[in-house]
Amino acid sequence: MDDVRTAGQTAGVNASKISASGVQVHYGTNHALKDVNVEILDKAVTAFIGPSGCGKSTFLRCLNRMNDTVASCRVSGKILLEGEDIYDPRVDPVQLRAKVGMVFQKPNPFPKSIYDNVAYGPKIHGLTRNKAELDAIVEASLRKAALWGEVKDRLDASGTGLSGGQQQRLCIARAIATGPEVLLMDEPCSALDPIATAQVEELIDELRSQFSVVIVTHSMQQAARVSQKTAFFHLGNLVEYGETTQIFTNPKDPRTESYITGRIG
């Protein structure tokens, strides 16, 4: 694949951030995810690819316990964030989601001002002592999301009045405002035009210097452009996981090769 990038693919030297072993997910009688084992690295972008309904978004939602909100969902196995079991009964899911932020497929800013969208998380988690500290977090988050220059003179304007690409970058700023360690992105560019997609991809590349980033994408070209590690899911199984260049140029499993070459999917 022409789009595979080798620059900066140094994920092999990075420490493990999330370790999953024997993860199974059931929705009622549907066995959606089967025995997933994977190490997700720190300061790297990991892409989850695979056909629709293969389990990639289901697994992503296990990483910050979003599946807890689905009554029929049962998750078993172990998921450790820096050695701590995130499914331990003593773990508060709200606090976990401050550490493991999430950006969804469709930009979903709150119907509040740009400022309040970003300030929301730090406020509810009590991360600041005064307005000056909150102002600083809002500015820093908007800068990290490459949005500050475009909105700094209209922070009181509604977040829903921004363009689609700006709204998604606002959602990224909102997710990183709580100082997370991991950033999960569920098809963050699927609702965006090519120019906005390129801006978000560039941003993802910058964010990996500070976060462990995990992205679910339908676009193999996108996975090849932004990630250092790629996991291929098929029919609820994690089929193959490795360096992105290796997955796209020399996959070990014939199912991966069939998906990459367009024979399945």
C-alpha positions, 0 to 999 in steps of 0.5 A, a space after each residue: 500500500 502506497 500510503 504506509 508511512 515508516 517515519 516515526 514508527 518507533 513504537 517498539 521501544 515504547 512502554 505498555 500503557 494498556 494490557 488486555 488479556 482474555 477479554 470477552 464481551 457478550 451482548 445478551 446471547 451474542 458473543 461479540 468479542 472473543 478472547 482478545 489479548 493485546 498490549 497497547 503502547 504509550 506515546 503511540 497511535 494504535 489503529 483498530 481496523 476490520 469490517 463493520 461489526 467485527 468488534 473493534 468499537 466494542 473493544 475500544 469501549 471496553 477500555 474506558 468502560 463505556 459498555 457499562 452503559 449497555 444493560 445486556 453487556 457482559 465483559 470478562 477478562 482483564 484490562 490493566 491500565 498501567 498495572 491497575 485493573 480498570 474493572 476492579 469494583 473499587 474503580 470509579 468509572 467516572 474517574 476512569 473516563 477522566 484518565 481515558 478520554 473519548 472522541 466519538 464518530 460524530 462531533 458532539 459538542 455540548 450546547 454551550 459556549 466553546 469555553 464551557 465545552 472545554 471547561 466542563 470536565 475540569 470543573 466536574 472533576 475539581 481540577 482547578 482552584 480558580 478561574 485563572 487556572 480554568 482559563 489556562 486549561 481551556 487555552 492549553 487544551 484548545 492549543 493542543 487541539 489546534 483550535 485556539 487561533 480560530 476561536 480565541 476571540 469568540 470563546 463565548 460563542 456556541 460550540 455547535 456553531 462551529 464547522 464540522 472539523 472545528 467541532 471535532 477538534 473542540 471535542 478533542 480539546 474537551 477530551 484532553 482538558 481533564 489531562 487523560 493518559 489515553 485518548 480513544 477515538 471512534 472513527 473521528 473523521 467519518 463525518 468530516 470532509 477531506 480537509 478537516 480529516 487531514 487537520 484531525 490526522 495531523 493533530 493525532 500525530 502531534 497528540 501521540 507525543 503526550 498520550 497513548 492514542 487508540 483510533 478505530 477507523 474504517 479507512 485503511 489509508 488513515 490507519 496507515 497514515 496515522 498509526 504505529 501499531 495496527 490491530 485487525 479484528 474479524 468476526 469478534 476475534 483479534 486476528 493480528 496485531 503488529 507494527 503498522 508497516 508489517 500489517 500492511 505490507 507483510 501480514 502474517 494471517 491470510 484473513 488480514 491479507 484478504 481484508 487489506 487487499 479488499 477480498 473480504 470486508 
